[in-house]
């Protein structure tokens, strides 16, 4: 299962229970961005609330004949710029409030990339590891039926998230299509290419992290050939980012997975080491047999490197370790790896932090490409996907960079300002139904 988690794994996974919930964080960030812009207060107030919150109960007959009932959500935040778009996660910590906060973040992420989508998020309160494959399919198909009226190719397009993957999206698409009486691949993204999925979708978040890291290094005058990089998390995002940066000449000196980390000042052969998704123990095995130093995930965050890429889970950079971080720059590969307190400390220390809603937006961007391919019934080559993704990421970078330079704000503030300005102008143009 994928784990393109967003900032809400936050307290539950990192153990930092002091952090504010995703919904409150999203509203705080909205208010902060609004202070820098001429956005009507009525629009800001509207954006503090989701348009719809769908809550359903999903009965599941288990393999042993017993019945369990699971709670599912689909939250739709804003659609002023286009259909709702956002992931669907299966995790025991899914909550209504979490989905609201994450749907707001998807609105900003789509807007900062200038995609014609609004934000949504959903999930089922379940541990998918507790279900057999047959049970997982039954749960997915029944959940699809429960929310069928709320989703659609021109209404709301789910995608994989934590605990779900291309296989789950295939079941969802099939269940929706069977009830609609026609094959409708555009109802979800992140599907297998054989049924309308896009080439390059799985590696897209990691690829966008690498692209934004390259742009940031150029901005701060760090030649890639002389740049050292530490990557926490060697899953799909971290591994793909590390390998691409290695191809471009950067030196990846540290990588990690959930079990531990490897550090070698001379560089790590990232192409030779399977990602955590490909082989869960590969990084640990490499660390124990080949690495110059075996370190912990926590020690990796404090290495003296040019660029730190936290690409694992939320809330790993906190008040407790922010003063010990020695990286010259941070590029967020995971969603929500930096707490608000740590963010303030980094700003005071002069350490730039390039935010997740820009850096890892390759996933939703290639999802947009997939949606276009499904609607037009015409697939793109991998080369075209890569070319189009680079163009979109570069354009987004330039918009945020301009805000940084002109307004003298942090990268995070600049990204939210770009996003809110676009959403606000769209609301102003369309008005509010009286």
Long-range contacts (C-beta under 8 A, 24 or more apart in sequence): 1-90, 1-128, 1-162, 1-163, 1-164, 1-165, 1-168, 2-160, 2-161, 2-162, 2-163, 2-164, 2-165, 2-202, 2-236, 2-277, 3-162, 3-163, 3-235, 4-87, 4-160, 4-161, 4-162, 4-205, 4-236, 4-237, 4-335, 4-360, 4-363, 5-89, 5-161, 5-162, 5-313, 5-314, 5-334, 5-335, 6-87, 6-102, 6-105, 6-121, 6-161, 6-314, 6-335, 6-336, 6-356, 7-101, 7-102, 7-105, 7-314, 7-315, 7-335, 7-336, 7-356, 8-93, 8-98, 8-101, 8-102, 8-314, 8-336, 9-91, 9-93, 9-162, 9-313, 9-314, 9-315, 9-336, 10-314, 10-315, 10-336, 11-315, 12-93, 13-313, 13-314, 13-315, 14-313, 14-314, 14-315, 14-316, 14-318, 16-315, 16-318, 16-339, 19-315, 19-339, 19-340, 20-340, 21-97, 21-98, 21-101, 22-97, 22-98, 22-100, 22-101, 22-102, 22-105, 22-336, 23-97, 23-98, 23-100, 23-101, 23-104, 24-101, 25-101, 25-340, 26-100, 26-101, 26-102, 26-104, 26-105, 27-104, 28-340, 29-108, 29-416, 30-104, 30-416, 30-420, 32-413, 32-416, 33-413, 33-416, 33-417, 33-419, 33-420, 34-420, 36-407, 36-409, 36-413, 36-417, 37-417, 37-420, 37-421, 37-424, 39-420, 39-421, 39-424, 40-424, 40-428, 42-432, 43-424, 43-427, 43-428, 44-424, 46-427, 46-432, 47-77, 47-78, 47-104, 47-107, 47-420, 47-423, 47-427, 50-75, 50-76, 50-77, 50-78, 50-100, 50-103, 50-104, 51-76, 51-77, 51-78, 51-79, 52-76, 52-150, 53-96, 53-99, 53-100, 54-122, 54-147, 54-150, 55-96, 56-143, 56-146, 56-147, 57-146, 58-124, 58-139, 58-142, 58-143, 58-146, 59-142, 60-135, 60-138, 60-139, 60-142, 61-138, 62-135, 63-132, 63-134, 63-135, 70-124, 70-125, 70-126, 70-139, 71-124, 71-125, 72-122, 72-123, 72-124, 72-125, 72-143, 72-146, 72-147, 73-99, 73-122, 73-123, 73-124, 74-99, 74-120, 74-121, 74-122, 74-147, 74-150, 74-151, 74-156, 74-158, 75-99, 75-100, 75-102, 75-103, 75-120, 75-121, 75-122, 76-103, 76-118, 76-119, 76-120, 76-150, 76-156, 77-103, 77-104, 77-106, 77-107, 77-118, 77-119, 77-120, 77-121, 78-104, 78-107, 78-118, 78-119, 78-423, 79-118, 80-118, 80-423, 80-426, 80-427, 80-430, 81-110, 81-111, 81-115, 81-116, 81-117, 81-118, 81-422, 81-423, 81-426, 82-110, 82-115, 82-116, 82-117, 82-118, 83-116, 83-117, 83-118, 83-152, 83-153, 83-154, 83-155, 83-156, 83-157, 84-117, 84-118, 84-119, 84-120, 84-155, 84-156, 84-157, 85-110, 85-115, 85-117, 85-118, 85-119, 85-120, 85-156, 85-157, 85-159, 85-364, 85-367, 85-368, 86-119, 86-120, 86-121, 86-122, 86-158, 86-159, 86-161, 87-121, 87-122, 87-158, 87-159, 87-160, 87-161, 87-162, 87-164, 88-121, 88-122, 88-123, 88-158, 88-159, 88-160, 88-161, 88-164, 88-168, 88-172, 89-121, 89-122, 89-123, 89-124, 89-161, 89-162, 89-163, 89-164, 90-123, 90-124, 90-126, 90-127, 90-128, 90-136, 90-162, 90-163, 90-164, 90-168, 91-123, 91-125, 91-126, 91-127, 91-128, 91-162, 91-163, 92-125, 92-126, 92-127, 93-125, 94-123, 94-124, 94-125, 95-125, 98-123, 99-123, 105-335, 105-357, 106-364, 107-419, 107-423, 108-357, 108-415, 108-416, 108-419, 108-420, 108-423, 109-357, 109-361, 109-364, 109-419, 110-364, 111-418, 111-419, 111-420, 111-422, 111-423, 112-357, 112-358, 112-361, 112-396, 112-399, 112-400, 112-415, 112-416, 112-418, 112-419, 112-422, 113-361, 113-364, 113-365, 113-392, 113-396, 114-392, 114-395, 114-396, 114-399, 114-422, 115-364, 115-365, 115-368, 116-368, 117-157, 117-364, 117-368, 120-156, 120-158, 121-161, 122-147, 122-158, 123-161, 123-163, 126-163, 127-163, 128-163, 128-164, 136-168, 137-171, 140-168, 140-171, 140-172, 140-175, 141-171, 141-172, 141-174, 141-175, 143-172, 144-171, 144-172, 144-175, 144-176, 145-175, 145-179, 148-176, 148-179, 151-176, 151-187, 152-176, 152-184, 152-187, 153-184, 153-186, 153-187, 153-371, 153-374, 153-375, 157-186, 157-187, 157-188, 157-189, 157-367, 157-371, 158-187, 158-188, 158-189, 159-188, 159-189, 159-190, 159-363, 159-364, 159-367, 160-190, 165-190, 166-190, 166-191, 166-192, 166-197, 166-202, 167-192, 169-197, 170-195, 185-374, 186-371, 186-374, 186-375, 189-367, 189-368, 189-370, 189-371, 189-374, 190-367, 190-370, 191-370, 193-379, 196-370, 196-373, 196-374, 197-370, 198-366, 198-367, 198-369, 198-370, 198-373, 198-379, 198-380, 198-385, 199-379, 199-380, 199-381, 199-382, 199-385, 200-366, 200-382, 200-385, 200-386, 200-389, 201-363, 201-366, 201-367, 201-370, 202-236, 203-236, 203-240, 204-362, 204-363, 204-365, 204-366, 204-385, 204-389, 205-236, 205-237, 205-240, 205-333, 205-360, 205-361, 205-362, 205-363, 206-236, 206-237, 206-238, 206-239, 206-240, 206-241, 206-242, 206-244, 206-311, 206-333, 206-362, 207-240, 207-241, 207-244, 207-362, 207-386, 207-389, 208-359, 208-360, 208-361, 208-362, 208-363, 208-365, 208-389, 208-393, 209-237, 209-240, 209-241, 209-309, 209-311, 209-331, 209-333, 209-359, 209-360, 209-362, 210-240, 210-241, 210-244, 210-245, 210-248, 211-244, 211-362, 211-389, 211-390, 211-393, 211-394, 211-397, 212-331, 212-354, 212-358, 212-359, 212-393, 212-397, 213-241, 213-245, 213-250, 213-307, 213-309, 213-331, 213-354, 213-359, 214-245, 214-248, 215-393, 215-394, 215-397, 215-401, 216-307, 216-329, 216-331, 216-352, 216-354, 217-250, 217-306, 217-307, 217-329, 219-401, 220-328, 220-329, 220-352, 222-306, 222-307, 222-328, 222-329, 224-248, 224-249, 224-250, 225-249, 225-250, 227-251, 227-306, 227-307, 228-252, 228-253, 228-265, 228-305, 228-306, 228-307, 229-253, 229-305, 229-306, 229-307, 229-308, 229-309, 230-254, 230-255, 230-263, 230-300, 230-301, 230-303, 230-305, 230-307, 230-308, 230-309, 230-327, 231-255, 231-256, 231-309, 231-311, 231-333, 232-256, 232-261, 232-297, 232-300, 232-301, 232-308, 232-309, 232-310, 232-311, 232-312, 232-316, 233-257, 233-276, 233-310, 233-311, 233-312, 233-313, 233-333, 233-334, 234-273, 234-275, 234-276, 234-282, 234-283, 234-311, 235-275, 235-276, 235-277, 235-311, 235-312, 236-275, 236-277, 237-311, 237-333, 237-334, 237-360, 238-275, 238-309, 238-311, 238-312, 238-333, 239-270, 239-273, 239-275, 239-276, 239-277, 239-278, 240-275, 241-309, 241-311, 241-333, 242-270, 242-309, 243-270, 243-271, 246-270, 246-271, 250-307, 253-303, 253-305, 254-295, 254-300, 254-303, 254-305, 255-283, 256-283, 256-297, 256-300, 256-312, 257-282, 257-283, 257-284, 258-297, 258-312, 259-283, 259-284, 260-284, 260-287, 260-294, 260-295, 260-296, 260-297, 261-287, 261-294, 261-295, 261-296, 261-297, 261-299, 261-300, 262-286, 262-287, 262-290, 262-291, 262-293, 262-294, 262-295, 263-291, 263-292, 263-293, 263-294, 263-295, 263-299, 263-300, 263-303, 264-291, 264-292, 264-293, 265-292, 266-292, 301-325, 302-326, 303-327, 307-331, 309-333, 310-334, 310-337, 310-338, 311-337, 312-337, 313-337, 315-339, 317-342, 317-346, 318-342, 319-345, 322-346, 322-349, 323-349, 325-351, 327-351, 329-353, 329-354, 330-354, 331-359, 332-356, 332-359, 332-360, 333-359, 333-360, 334-360, 335-360, 343-410, 343-412, 347-410, 352-410, 352-411, 353-410, 353-411, 353-412, 354-411, 355-411, 355-412, 355-415, 355-416, 357-415, 357-416, 357-419, 358-396, 358-397, 358-400, 358-411, 358-415, 361-393, 361-396, 362-389, 362-393, 365-389, 365-392, 365-393
